[in-house]
């Protein structure tokens, strides 16, 4: 890690509280994308960064504190973000615990937090978390650079830095909003990933592991692994999502992601260089983390063509996200498959059109979900199907309809979540206004945690929704046609591994466990 750093980026860890029994073998360990982006951004600006990935190194709190104590740096920057919609808030659990422990050890290095939860609730973080000295609002690129140019201990100088929050006379204050990186400056001010700063055991990126299904349900195929963006943001405004909160440019107490819907893209020429680096490091399993990879042909078609030119389509096994109503053209599917995208994650969410409409997901009235799924399968692309139980308007009948649809589609990977009021989402603001029960701690925002607290609907309680989701998980992963499909595709070992996974039962506080 080295010494005499300008900033040490910390990716906190708390997987056991977040995933319970699934943590040891079944949760993914993602590369810390925003720590990598910010580290490279400050490095080209002339500063010396380091990355400390507590999660990947699987260190205890005391071990992490000791590592920080041994590192000479001007600033500790906790990057409280992740690839999944809830992870920014969930990772606050490990971040605040470690930050408190650092302060209790007598380490006086200033601590700042940046990430999705911080951007959604900056005043709340400064008010409730005394271990946090500063917050960086939105993505924090320019605020961090300007902070590093100053005497960090000079509170008078802090007022001149846009896009930060701090305490003045014990009260939280935010400076004027800072802009996010513009489309024109993407290649310049977010110039790639500082892969070289990540820890490893024997070879680069071997401490990171892909999602269980992405590695064909084979634990031995999960590493090395990396996740990468080719674009940032999303143009849609789904009520349950907070992904656009990093685009925020106001100072209201509660930010709503849907108010900042925007997409920005790196050039295909720029991104392909990052793929080159990863392939050279031995990565073969890769996640494209864009919210809407298949939305803009101007960017994804040239990138796919470059991947094909380099022969990466044969070397890489990648997955990408798409809305189901953006997947229509068989030529499109043929292209991405040839480029190495062997999986598409489709947000089907609900089997009921009325329910999708109520959360601004869209009714998909002009297409047949079953037809889209068939098109994807016909292109030799597997599907990770995402479903949500407990959406506004859901009843036991509509949730059963969603489960029945998922069984009928029989995709080789299946994710289902109980709807949460994620900070930064429109649902969170509505839940606050209605005085609905929220999780008691940060870890409770994890879909898999003991303390998870989904939202109720008018007809179904939070506990009933959670019980339904957990039962649906078990039913799907023991469904004979699904297991037969896995067996035919990946063999008996994959089926055995899935059966072992389904034996792990999550405990739920609200269900009386």
C-alpha positions in Angstrom: 0.0 0.0 0.0 2.9 2.3 0.6 3.1 5.4 2.8 2.9 9.2 2.4 -0.4 9.1 0.5 -2.6 12.0 -0.2 -5.7 9.9 0.2 -6.4 6.3 1.2 -9.7 5.0 -0.3 -11.3 2.5 2.0 -13.8 -0.1 0.8 -15.4 -1.3 4.1 -16.5 -4.9 4.8 -19.4 -6.3 6.7 -20.5 -9.3 4.5 -21.6 -11.5 7.4 -24.2 -9.1 8.7 -25.3 -8.4 5.1 -25.6 -11.9 3.8 -25.8 -14.2 6.9 -24.9 -17.8 6.0 -24.6 -17.0 2.3 -21.6 -14.8 3.0 -18.8 -17.4 3.2 -19.3 -19.2 -0.2 -22.2 -17.6 -2.1 -21.9 -13.8 -2.1 -19.9 -12.1 -4.8 -16.9 -10.0 -3.9 -16.9 -7.1 -6.4 -14.1 -4.9 -7.3 -14.7 -1.5 -5.7 -15.6 0.4 -8.9 -15.9 3.9 -7.5 -12.8 3.7 -5.4 -11.0 2.6 -8.5 -12.4 5.5 -10.5 -11.8 8.1 -7.9 -8.2 6.9 -7.2 -7.3 7.2 -10.9 -9.0 10.6 -11.1 -7.0 12.1 -8.3 -3.8 10.4 -9.5 -3.9 12.1 -12.9 -4.6 15.4 -11.0 -1.2 15.0 -9.3 -2.1 13.3 -6.0 -1.0 10.0 -4.6 -3.8 7.6 -3.8 -4.0 4.2 -2.2 -6.8 1.6 -1.9 -7.5 -0.5 1.1 -10.2 -3.1 0.4 -11.2 -4.5 3.8 -13.9 -6.5 2.1 -11.7 -8.3 -0.4 -8.9 -9.0 2.2 -11.5 -10.3 4.7 -9.9 -8.4 7.6 -11.4 -8.1 11.1 -12.1 -4.6 12.4 -9.0 -4.6 14.6 -6.8 -5.8 11.7 -8.2 -3.0 9.5 -7.6 -0.4 12.2 -4.0 -1.5 12.5 -3.5 -1.3 8.7 -4.8 2.3 8.8 -2.6 3.1 11.7 0.4 1.9 9.7 -0.4 4.0 6.7 0.7 7.6 6.4 -2.0 9.6 4.6 -3.6 13.1 4.6 -7.1 11.9 4.2 -9.2 8.7 4.8 -11.9 8.4 2.2 -14.6 5.8 2.8 -16.2 4.9 -0.6 -19.6 3.8 0.6 -21.0 2.5 -2.7 -21.5 -0.8 -4.5 -22.8 -2.4 -7.6 -26.3 -3.2 -6.3 -29.0 -0.6 -5.6 -29.0 -1.1 -1.9 -25.3 -1.5 -1.3 -24.5 2.1 -0.7 -26.7 2.2 2.5 -25.8 -1.4 3.4 -22.1 -0.7 3.3 -22.6 2.2 5.8 -22.8 -0.5 8.4 -19.2 -1.6 8.0 -18.0 1.9 7.1 -19.3 3.6 10.3 -18.1 0.8 12.5 -14.6 1.0 11.1 -14.5 4.8 11.1 -15.6 4.8 14.8 -12.9 2.3 15.7 -10.3 4.4 13.9 -11.3 7.5 15.9 -11.3 5.4 19.2 -7.7 4.3 18.4 -6.7 7.9 18.5 -5.9 8.2 14.8 -6.5 11.9 13.9 -6.4 11.7 10.1 -9.6 13.3 8.8 -12.3 11.0 7.5 -14.6 11.7 4.6 -17.5 9.6 3.2 -18.6 9.5 -0.4 -21.2 7.4 -2.1 -24.9 6.9 -2.8 -26.2 6.9 0.8 -24.2 10.0 1.6 -25.5 11.8 -1.5 -29.1 10.8 -0.6 -28.9 11.9 3.0 -25.8 14.2 3.6 -27.3 16.1 6.5 -28.4 12.9 8.3 -24.9 11.4 8.0 -23.2 14.5 9.4 -25.8 14.8 12.2 -25.8 11.1 13.3 -22.2 9.9 12.5 -19.7 11.8 14.6 -16.9 9.7 13.1 -17.4 11.4 9.7 -15.6 14.7 9.4 -16.6 15.5 5.8 -19.0 14.2 3.2 -18.6 14.5 -0.6 -21.9 15.0 -2.4 -22.8 13.3 -5.7 -19.9 11.4 -7.2 -17.4 13.6 -5.5 -14.8 13.9 -8.3 -14.2 17.6 -8.3 -15.0 18.1 -4.6 -12.3 15.6 -3.7 -9.7 17.1 -6.0 -10.4 20.6 -4.5 -10.3 19.2 -0.9 -6.9 17.7 -1.5 -5.6 21.1 -2.8 -6.4 22.7 0.6 -5.3 22.5 4.2 -7.9 19.9 5.2 -7.8 21.1 8.8 -8.7 24.7 7.8 -12.5 24.9 8.4 -12.6 28.4 7.0 -11.2 27.1 3.7 -13.7 24.3 3.5 -16.5 26.8 2.9 -14.9 27.7 -0.4 -15.1 24.1 -1.7 -18.3 23.2 -3.6 -20.0 19.9 -3.1 -18.9 19.0 0.4 -20.5 18.9 3.8 -19.0 19.4 7.2 -19.8 20.7 10.7 -19.6 24.3 11.7 -20.1 25.1 15.4 -21.3 21.5 15.7 -24.0 21.9 13.0 -24.0 20.2 9.6 -23.6 22.6 6.6 -23.4 21.9 2.9 -21.5 24.1 0.5 -22.9 25.1 -2.9 -23.5 22.1 -5.2 -20.7 20.8 -7.4 -21.2 19.6 -11.0 -20.9 16.0 -12.0 -18.4 15.0 -14.7 -19.9 16.1 -18.0 -20.2 13.9 -21.1 -17.4 15.9 -22.7 -15.0 15.4 -19.8 -15.7 11.7 -19.1 -12.5 10.4 -20.7 -10.5 13.2 -19.1 -11.7 13.6 -15.5 -12.7 9.9 -15.0 -9.7 8.4 -16.9 -10.1 4.8 -16.1 -9.5 2.5 -13.1 -6.5 2.2 -10.8 -6.4 -1.6 -11.0 -2.8 -1.7 -9.9 -3.8 -0.5 -6.4 -6.0 -3.5 -5.6 -4.8 -6.2 -3.2 -4.2 -9.7 -4.5 -2.9 -13.1 -3.2 -1.0 -14.8 -6.0 -2.2 -13.0 -9.1 -4.1 -9.7 -9.8 -7.8 -9.7 -8.9 -7.8 -13.2 -7.4 -9.4 -11.9 -4.2 -12.5 -11.0 -6.1 -15.1 -13.5 -7.1 -18.0 -13.5 -9.6 -21.6 -14.2 -8.7 -22.3 -17.9 -8.2 -24.5 -18.3 -11.3 -22.1 -16.2 -13.5 -19.5 -18.9 -12.9 -21.9 -21.6 -14.1 -22.6 -22.5 -10.4 -18.9 -23.6 -10.1 -17.0 -22.1 -7.2 -13.6 -22.8 -8.9 -14.5 -20.6 -11.9 -15.3 -17.4 -9.9 -11.9 -15.8 -9.7 -10.2 -13.7 -11.0 -13.1 -11.3 -11.5 -13.8 -7.6 -12.2 -16.7 -5.2 -12.7 -16.5 -2.2 -15.0 -18.8 0.6 -16.2 -18.9 1.7 -19.8 -21.5 4.4 -18.9 -22.9 6.0 -15.8 -26.5 6.6 -14.8 -29.9 5.8 -16.3 -32.6 7.7 -18.2 -35.5 6.0 -16.4 -37.2 6.9 -13.1 -38.3 3.7 -11.4 -39.7 4.5 -7.9 -37.8 1.7 -6.2 -34.4 2.6 -7.5 -31.7 5.1 -6.2 -29.0 4.5 -8.9 -29.1 8.1 -10.2 -28.5 9.7 -6.8 -24.9 10.3 -7.6 -26.1 12.8 -10.2 -27.6 15.0 -7.5 -27.1 18.7 -7.7 -29.2 20.2 -4.9 -29.2 20.6 -1.1 -32.6 19.2 0.0 -32.5 17.0 3.1 -33.7 14.0 1.1 -32.5 13.4 -2.4 -34.7 11.5 -5.0 -32.7 9.7 -7.7 -35.5 10.0 -10.3 -35.0 13.8 -10.3 -31.5 13.4 -11.7 -32.0 10.9 -14.6 -29.0 11.2 -16.8 -26.6 9.0 -18.7 -23.0 9.7 -19.6 -20.7 7.5 -21.6 -17.0 6.9 -22.0 -15.8 6.7 -25.6 -15.6 3.1 -26.9 -11.9 3.7 -27.7 -11.2 4.7 -24.1 -13.1 1.7 -22.6 -11.5 -0.9 -24.8 -8.2 0.0 -23.2 -9.6 -1.0 -19.8 -10.7 -4.3 -21.2 -7.2 -4.8 -22.6 -5.8 -4.3 -19.1 -8.2 -6.8 -17.5 -7.6 -9.5 -20.1 -3.8 -9.0 -19.7 -4.3 -9.6 -15.9 -6.1 -12.9 -16.6 -9.7 -11.8 -16.1 -12.1 -14.0 -18.0 -15.3 -13.4 -15.9 -16.5 -9.8 -16.1 -19.5 -7.8 -15.1 -20.6 -4.7 -17.1 -22.3 -2.7 -14.4 -24.0 -0.1 -16.6 -27.7 0.3 -15.6 -28.7 0.3 -19.3 -26.0 -1.2 -21.5 -28.3 -1.8 -24.4 -29.8 1.6 -24.6 -27.6 3.7 -26.9 -26.3 2.0 -30.1 -23.9 4.9 -30.7 -21.8 3.6 -27.8 -22.4 -0.1 -27.3 -22.2 -1.1 -31.0 -18.6 0.3 -31.5 -17.5 -1.2 -28.2 -18.9 -4.6 -29.1 -17.2 -4.4 -32.5 -13.8 -3.7 -30.8 -14.3 -6.6 -28.4 -15.0 -8.9 -31.4 -11.9 -7.5 -33.3 -9.7 -8.4 -30.4 -11.2 -11.9 -30.1 -12.5 -11.1 -26.6 -15.8 -12.6 -27.4 -14.2 -16.1 -27.2 -12.1 -15.3 -24.1 -14.6 -13.5 -21.9 -17.8 -14.5 -20.2 -19.6 -11.2 -19.4 -23.0 -10.1 -18.3 -24.8 -6.8 -18.7 -28.1 -5.2 -17.6 -31.0 -4.2 -19.8 -34.6 -3.3 -19.5 -36.7 -5.9 -21.1 -38.4 -3.4 -23.4 -35.0 -2.4 -24.9 -34.2 -6.0 -26.1 -36.0 -6.3 -29.4 -33.6 -6.7 -32.3 -32.1 -10.2 -33.0 -29.2 -8.5 -34.7 -28.5 -6.6 -31.5 -28.5 -9.9 -29.6 -26.2 -11.6 -32.1 -23.7 -8.8 -31.9 -23.4 -8.7 -28.1 -23.2 -12.5 -27.9 -20.4 -12.5 -30.4 -18.7 -9.8 -28.2 -18.7 -12.1 -25.2 -21.9 -11.0 -23.4 -23.3 -14.4 -22.5 -25.7 -13.2 -19.9 -28.4 -10.5 -19.8 -29.8 -9.3 -16.5 -33.5 -8.4 -17.3 -35.6 -6.5 -14.8 -38.9 -8.2 -15.3 -39.9 -7.2 -11.7 -43.6 -8.2 -11.8 -45.9 -10.5 -13.8 -48.7 -7.9 -13.4 -48.8 -4.8 -15.8 -50.7 -2.7 -13.3 -48.1 -3.2 -10.6 -45.2 -2.2 -12.9 -47.1 0.9 -13.9 -47.5 2.0 -10.3 -43.8 2.2 -9.8 -43.1 3.9 -13.1 -41.5 0.8 -14.5 -43.8 0.7 -17.5 -46.5 -1.7 -18.5 -44.6 -3.3 -21.4 -47.9 -3.3 -23.2 -46.4 -3.3 -26.7 -44.4 -6.5 -26.1 -44.7 -10.0 -24.9 -42.2 -10.8 -22.0 -42.3 -14.4 -23.0 -41.4 -13.5 -26.6 -38.4 -11.3 -25.5 -37.1 -14.1 -23.3 -37.3 -16.6 -26.2 -35.4 -14.1 -28.4 -32.6 -13.9 -25.9 -32.4 -17.6 -25.4 -32.5 -18.2 -29.2 -29.4 -16.0 -29.4 -27.6 -18.3 -27.0 -27.7 -15.8 -24.2 -28.7 -16.8 -20.7 -30.9 -14.6 -18.6 -30.6 -13.4 -15.0 -34.2 -12.6 -14.3 -34.9 -10.0 -11.5 -38.2 -9.9 -9.7 -39.6 -7.8 -6.9 -42.2 -8.8 -4.3 -44.0 -6.1 -2.4 -44.2 -3.4 -5.1 -46.9 -0.8 -4.6 -50.2 -2.5 -5.6 -48.9 -6.0 -4.9 -51.3 -8.5 -3.4 -50.8 -12.2 -2.6 -52.4 -12.9 -6.0 -50.1 -10.6 -8.0 -47.0 -11.9 -6.2 -48.1 -15.4 -7.0 -48.6 -14.3 -10.6 -45.0 -13.1 -10.6 -43.7 -16.3 -9.2 -45.7 -18.4 -11.7 -44.3 -16.3 -14.6 -40.7 -16.9 -13.3 -41.3 -20.6 -13.1 -42.7 -20.6 -16.6 -39.8 -18.6 -18.1 -37.3 -20.9 -16.3 -34.3 -18.8 -16.7 -31.0 -20.3 -15.6 -30.5 -17.5 -13.0 -33.2 -16.0 -10.7 -33.1 -13.1 -8.3 -36.0 -11.9 -6.3 -36.1 -9.2 -3.6 -38.6 -7.8 -1.2 -39.1 -4.1 -1.9 -37.1 -1.8 0.3 -37.3 1.9 0.9 -33.8 2.6 -0.3 -32.4 6.0 0.6 -32.3 8.1 -2.6 -35.4 6.4 -4.1 -38.8 7.9 -4.5 -40.2 5.1 -2.4 -37.9 6.1 0.5 -39.3 9.7 0.5 -42.9 8.4 0.3 -42.2 6.0 3.2 -40.8 8.8 5.3 -43.8 11.0 4.6 -46.1 8.1 5.5 -44.2 7.3 8.7 -43.7 3.7 7.6 -41.4 1.4 9.6 -37.8 1.5 8.3 -34.8 -0.8 9.1 -33.3 -0.3 12.6 -29.7 -0.2 11.2 -27.8 0.1 8.0 -27.4 -3.6 7.6 -31.2 -3.9 7.6 -31.3 -2.4 4.1 -29.8 -5.7 2.9 -32.3 -8.0 1.3 -30.5 -10.9 2.9 -29.9 -9.6 6.4 -31.5 -10.6 9.7 -32.8 -7.1 10.3 -34.2 -6.5 6.8 -37.4 -4.4 6.8 -39.3 -4.4 3.5 -42.2 -2.1 2.8 -45.7 -3.3 3.3 -48.4 -2.9 0.7 -52.0 -2.0 1.3 -52.9 -5.7 1.4 -49.7 -7.5 2.5 -47.6 -6.9 5.6 -43.8 -6.6 5.4 -43.3 -9.9 7.2 -45.7 -11.7 4.8 -43.9 -10.3 1.8 -40.5 -11.5 3.1 -41.9 -14.9 3.9 -43.3 -15.1 0.4 -39.9 -14.0 -1.1 -37.9 -16.6 0.9 -40.4 -19.4 0.0 -40.3 -18.4 -3.6 -36.4 -18.5 -3.6 -36.6 -22.1 -2.2 -39.3 -23.2 -4.6 -37.5 -21.9 -7.7 -34.1 -23.4 -6.8 -35.7 -26.8 -6.1 -37.9 -26.6 -9.2 -37.2 -29.8 -11.2 -37.3 -28.2 -14.7 -34.8 -25.5 -13.5 -32.4 -28.1 -12.0 -32.7 -30.2 -15.1 -31.9 -27.2 -17.3 -28.8 -26.5 -15.1 -27.8 -30.1 -15.3 -28.0 -30.2 -19.0 -26.1 -26.9 -19.4 -23.4 -27.2 -16.6 -23.5 -30.7 -15.3 -24.2 -32.5 -12.0 -21.7 -30.5 -9.9 -23.6 -27.3 -10.6 -26.9 -28.9 -9.4 -25.2 -30.2 -6.3 -23.8 -26.7 -5.5 -27.3 -25.2 -5.9 -28.8 -27.8 -3.6 -26.2 -27.0 -1.0 -27.1 -23.3 -1.3 -30.8 -23.9 -0.8 -30.0 -25.7 2.5 -28.9 -22.4 4.0 -31.9 -20.7 5.5 -31.9 -17.0 6.2 -33.2 -15.9 9.7 -35.6 -12.9 9.7 -36.2 -10.8 12.8 -39.6 -9.5 11.6 -40.7 -13.1 11.0 -40.0 -14.1 14.6 -36.7 -16.0 14.0 
